[in-house]
Structures are given as C-alpha cells and as structure tokens.
C-alpha cells in the first residue's frame, strides 16, 4: 500500500504539531474575563465560575482578588481557599502583593489572579503581574484572570484619545491573544451608570475624581465597542487557527505581512501600536524597522534609548524587529522590504514643518522610490505625547554636553585649518593665478571632511570662500569684488566644497559601518575559532569570559550546573556579584533573565541560558559597561550567537568526556573480563585435574591400602573445597563488576528447591531436611542458576554450623507485600549476638576460630544475588531454635498460559 | 571376554584430565583414543568407529559445539560434553547441537562412569520398542496409553502424556527447554520455556512422592530436564 508522496502529511509538521499539543497539555489554561471598564462585573463572574468548579471538586485557590469593597463580590469569596499575600517593604510602606512562590508551591489545579495588567511592587520577581501568570501557566496551573480593554497595549492610546486618561499599566497583546479562553463580561452603558448611581460600584477615594470624568456615557459606549471588537477579532483568530490546525500545512502569509517604520521623533509608539492592531486584525506577521542614518547616530543617548524602547515595544507586541543602517532612510527601507517580499509599509506622519519644496516628505519619497508598494500613513499624535516625552525631546535637541565640547573643538580646528591655504596662498600669489589658489582651499575642505565630517567641512568651505575673497581677490584685504567673474568662482568653490564635504562624510559613515560589521563578524569568527580547540569545560569558561569581556567591554561570568542541575559559580579571578537565584531561574526555564529582560530587570547582570541542541548547558552572566548595549537588537543578537557558540562548545566538551569515559570503561571491562576468564581457566582446570586424579587413585590396581585410600580421599576433598572457593571468588568478582546479567525466567519455585537439595545432598547427608512449600505458589521470575546458588549456600551454611542430626527447615510462602518469603532455618546454636548483619559482609564468618572451612563469601554472594533480584535478605536468631535466614523475591504478574495450547495439542494427540 | 571392547574417543586439551578420564574408562575395559584438538578429534572419531565420544567444550582450535554438529551430521553415537561451571548457555548450545549429556568440572570418577554407562545403555536400548516402562513406582503402558502408580490409575492430560513419552524415549538424556517445547508444542513455541516448566511441575505432582525432592524427573538448573529411571 504505497501512498503517493504528496498526499502524505509532512512528518516534521506533524511532529511539530504533536509537540505543540504536548506543550499545551502540560501548560495551564488561561481564561480572561474581559470587560469594557471597571464595574461591569468581571471579578463577580470569575468568582461565580470558580465557585462552581470548586463545588465540582476542583482544587481552586484564590491567589489575589480585589473586591473594591463590593459586598456581593466579597460574599462570593467565602468558602474558597485564599492564598495569603506576600508583604513587601518598599520605601517604608508595607505593600501586599500576590505571592507567586507560595502559589507554585501550593500547586492548585486552578488559581484566580485578578487584575492581569497590575504592576508589581518593585522587588517582586517580575515587574508585571501577567508575567507571574505566565509562570503559573508554565508550571501547569490553570489561571482565571480579569482585564479591562484600556489596559491592552495596542488599544492603550486609542482609549487614551477617547477618555483623555492614559493608563500606564498595560498588557502586551500577544499575551492576550495566547489566552485559551476570553469571556466578554458585558453590560449596556446605561445599566453600568445605573449601578454606579445606585452605589454598587465603589472606588477608592483617590480614583474618584478621575472616575467621574471617565464614566461618561459617550466614553462607556466607545469602550464597549472597543471591547466587543477586540473580542470579535479574537474569535476570528480562533477560527483561523482552527482551520490551520485542520489543514496542518500552514500558509506562509508573506504577501500580507507588512513593515512598520519607526521614526526618530516622539510619538513613534503610536505607529507601532496601530501596526500591531492591524496585524492582529489581519492575522499576519509584521516587521518593525528603524533606520539609523549618520545624522541619527549623532543623536544624544537619551533619545537613542527612547527609540530603542519603541523598537522593544514593537517586539513585545509581536513584531520581528531590525535596526538597519544606511545613509538614506527611505531607500534602505524599500530595499529591506523588497528583500523580504513585503508589499505594505506603515509609517507615522512627518512633522509638517520639515516638509518643503526641496525636501519631500518621508511618505512621498517612499512612494517615489517604490510606486508598487502600499503605503499607510498614521496620523500624528501630538495630542497624546506626554509632557515628559516632549521635554526629553527638547532637551535632546539642545544637545548634550559630553560630545559637544569635542564637536566645538573640531569646528575650531576646521577654522584654523583655513589659515593654512591662506598663508600658503600669500606666499605663492606672486607666482600663481588666484584661480589656482582656490585649489588649495578645496584640498583643505576635503581633508577636513575626511577627518572631522560634514559640519566642520561646511564651515571650512564658507571660511575658505570668505578668506579667498578677503585675501586674494582684488582689491585685496576687502570684501569688495572688482571683477564680476569671481562671483562665479565663489559659487563654484562653495558648491564644490559642499559636495565634497557631503560625499566624504557619507563615505566616512559607510566605512565606519563596514568596519563595525567587519569587526562583528571577525569577533564571531575568532570566537568560534577559539572555542573549537578547548577539550575541558574550564578552558571553555576561561576563553568565553575573556573573549566576551573584551568584545562587549563587559564583566562576564559563566555558570555551569553540577550533577544535580544546580548552578555553580567558580570565579576565575575576583568573584563578581552574581545573583545565583536569578541565574538558576534562567537555567531552569531556559529563558533569559535580569537586566534588559522581563524577569527581574532590576538585576545588574543579564543572565543568558546557554541552549545547546541536547539541553541547556549553563548560564552566561554579563554586565556591559553601558547598559544600553543590552537594548540594541544587533548587540543582543550577537550576544545570543555567542551564547549559542558557548553552549555548543560546552556540549562538545561534554561529549568528549562521555566518549573518553566510555572508552575507559570499555577498556577496563575488557581487561577485567580477560583477567577473569584467564583466572577461571587457569585455576579451575588444574583443580579439576587434581580432583579427578585423586578420585581415580581408587581405581588403581592393586587396590590401595586403607591408609592410602584415606589420603586420596583427603586430597580429593581438599581439591573440591579449593574449587568451591575459587568459584565463590570468581562469582563475587563477576557480580560486583555488574557483569552478571540475570537470566530471568518465569518458573515454579519448587523446581529450584529440588535442584538445590539435590546438589547439597552429600553435605546434608547427616541432617534432617523438612521442606514446607505452599502448594499454590505462583510462577516467579528469577534466575534459576543464581537462586539455586543462594539456596545451596544457605543449606550448606546450615550444614556447616550445626551439629550432625540437626533439622534444617526450608519454607516458602507468599506475603501480603506481593513478595515470596523464603526461609532456611535450623535448630543449631544460632548466630553470634549482634552479628546478624555483619555476616553478610565479605570475608566474615560466624565463628572465627572454628575449624570449618571457607572464607565467608557465601552469604555475601547470596546478598548480592538477592539484591540483584530486587529482594531483601536477612538473618536472625530464633529463640531456642537456632538461626533463620530469610530472603524475599518480588512476585510480579506471571504470563498467562493460553488455554488453547492444551486444546491444540489435544487435537493433535488424537 | 568374547564381547568386543567398546571404543571411546576423548577430545580434551588438558593432559591431566585426559589422563584420569582414560584411567577411569580403562578400568571399565574401554579402549580410549585421545585427541587434544578439534581437528584431530574429528579424524579420530571418523576413523576409530567409536561407541562414545567425550568432548571438552573449550578446545584450542575451536568450540566443542562445532565438533558435535559435525559428528551429528553422520552419526548417532552417544556424545558426552565436559564443561566449566557457570557455562549454562554453552551447555544448552551443546545439547541443542546433539550432545546427550554433560559433566561439569570438577567431576569424580564415579560420576563419569555412571554417565558413560547410562549413555551406552540408552544406545543399546534404542529401537528395542518395549511395550511398557517402569519409573520407580510408576508403570507406563505405551500400547494402551495408561499410567499407574502403585497399581492405581493416574489421569494425565494429553500434553502431560506427550511430555512423559518424550522423557521416556530419551531417558537419561538431558533435554533442553527448547527441545521439549519444540517436540511437544511445535517449533513456534521454542521460546516459551515456561510452558514446559508448568507442565513438568504438573507431571511431578502426579508421579513423584515429594515433588520438591524429585527422584525421577530431575531438573538440570538453567538447562532443562532429565528422566532418571
């Protein structure tokens, strides 16, 4: 039955889907009660549902619920288990927060966590409550939570525009979209207002004023519409993902995906949020890019940081982000879009004062460059720009102090440089035309442009034109120009100077970018090369700390797990203040933590898990001198690449070790085996010969005298004893080396008793044997040869340590613990007191001075064999009736004997 | 002594063991030919027309099992194997290859001679087709398919009877679990050793006085069973 190739589902896709479903099954389920505003009854609805589940027998715990003093809601809490809050000290206040660790330790099936968008008090593990919820879900706990529409990141500014109140507690849309269920709690605006008037919705005093503005009918209607729409979008998404799941094969939606441009001006967040909303509605991937032009590179660091925050916001909202470098933003963006087959571009509207006749707007330039690409311009957002942002922008425009001094210096040097052609020109003027002196000035402009960039070069151009006019154009030492043709010279000189400075500055920038890039790839190459040689983990650690420290100008530590998967920090030089708890968190979850991440961002260090193909191999802790480094996506990406390289190197080292150990083990096993087999052959063969030859003396003719025959018997017995000893020693060596593989078979226990009794019958000839076996013993799984040895050793012991004529009792009976209990008891002198356990040790004998032969290996072998069968063996003295040895064997479930066998053979027999 | 002397071929690389085995056999008036290698053993067995071959499993130029397979290709003469202890798999292999019996080193003269006598007796008895067999107190009538113990009829299921006749037909020989399963249940059940163990236990309970200390249906631990008449 050959299926045609194309009809068969792609096995990789199937596997990925299965794995995803498996991960989903392990994850807890998230249900969000979603409402248009406070007071619609989300918490009430959540509690009602939870009570119902609790009555059905589910383990429900209230993690945190805000009742806002509403009586009805508080009444619902009764009878539900409530997790006590964690108290945190913050600036002298005691704050109550949700206790994440207690919740995870408690492990309920379902936990209620109100107010998903809540911001945790500083000092908590995560800055946001939704990250707590994420961790609860990851540890397999179901979560019910509540959310208002105004807290959704992508709707944040829209709601702000409607109500005039901007909330700062936001939830990334990706998290909302990943929720398993969203339940819309909805009541009409009039009813909500009615409830408000009736006093059913209470607010804390400080919020009262704000709420009065907020709860206007118009606002409530608009919010309700937003909430309904958002829910509708989600339902649509559910349908889409259901369809995708049914078809397995996912359609690659590149054609529909779009690109969002992040500009340098404040308000870029708005374009990003709009893009995120659009992406959700269209259910497509999107990309956010920021183009860093030479001009933008000179922005003060505060503004660059804000741009990077916008890039991060885009990332949080689900975009792929990239920072591109190019001298011209529109052409770079178009190029990027074409390379990724993106046909829609979204950007924020430019500020009108920048648009003029010779400088077309950003949008117009995009349109001119790529007429086939759809453009979507998002309106400006001055209204919602916060005072803080604007201030930041204005401060930034003034320029920051650090670099401006340096810039002033370069302008001064540029001005001074103009003196050189002036002086040289004065010397040369008698011999050269003024037109040639112009060349000296242009040379100066070119040199200044190469060294200091565009600004100083422009200054040099202007100064050059002025000095030329003043010093060289007749009449000299005046700005008056007698010959009109020099006006052309000035114009050309100015134009050429400006063009040169522009071109050179561009070249300079490109060269710098290229060298940055080259530096990065060289660093990567060198790092990979350095990591390819170490054969020990310590060398990898040293190489990594050294290299990454140098490349990123950072403090670096590498933490490796011990055998119990706990990270250990072994400082190379002076120890760094590493937070092992955060590092362990990053290791256990294989997620980055610390600075620049969502988990414990207050930490000084960034903790990157070293993910290798087989498992996480450790954590890289890094603290760059400038924290901004962690925000730049390019740098983070390079850091991630480095981490991956380290992880692979560690994995390689690990497997080198494994291979070496395996080799050593194989080698030593081979050696031991050959030694054992040589020993067993070389010792046993002569003993067998000795035994046989002594025995054959009895056949000699003429027959031996009685005395001679005694000697022959003595030799034979000595050889037999020796042979038994060698067997014991070799067996012990075999068992201890773990080489013995049990030949487990289902068999009646009676059988092995029979053969043990038969093999010891000569030794036990002078003892009375009583056998008491349960008639109904089931089949038991054991290695018959080894268990026969146990029984023979125990019987032999009984014979050895009891006087002739004693009784040896052998019994076997099933116990309640699903085990078979076997006992060998005698009525001899019993065991020496306190030695019941010690006699099982190697080379220990009951009576040290006795004349009985043996070295005390028998019981040690018995113990090793019984324990290999997962049983126990022990000895005890029984009052007045000697010693009793007992051991147990697990009973297991014997295989069924098919009835048909008997019938089949019956048919055959007839 | 008008009867011709029986001939044995002894294949064993250890000189001292050869020596006492030879002494023991000669005391029972056997003619013994020795061979210290597998190759020479084959030649001796092929040319001396032996009544018995004794083979050590560990030979310098190969395994005794190969020798047994070779011999069984053209002869049904009794073969006794000498083997080291703890070599249950070797023994089973040798028995499955066609050996009749085995002796574990170290062994005494008495043990050796008893096995040799039993093997020889079996060869002489083969093909005699006796109508009834006595096993201790148990009388088995092969023509009427009835089993009596001290005159009392014992009911056996068809499988048990088949097992018993298999044991009788190879009395004194060691039968491996695999051999028993193949003969009684067919080749597809060769690996089902627990079948043979269960039915052997049933048979013992019906025929032996004390099934925990059997006198006739003996267990060769880790190898199989032997009927001792």
Interface residues (C-beta under 8 A of the other chain):
Chain A: X680 X681 X684 X685 X686 X687 X688 X689 X690 X691 X692 X693 X695 X696 X698 X699 X700 X716 X719 X720 X723 X727 X730 X731 X743 X745 X746 X747 X748 X750 X751 X752 X753 X754 X755 X757 X758 X769 X771 X773 X779 X783 X784 X785 X788 X894 X895 X897 X901 X902 X904 X905 X906 X909 X910
Chain B: X14 X16 X17 X19 X20 X21 X23 X24 X27 X58 X84 X85 X86 X88 X105 X106 X107 X108 X109 X110 X112 X157 X158 X159 X161 X162 X184 X185 X189 X193 X194 X195 X197 X198 X200 X201 X204 X210 X211 X212 X213 X214 X218 X219 X220 X221 X222
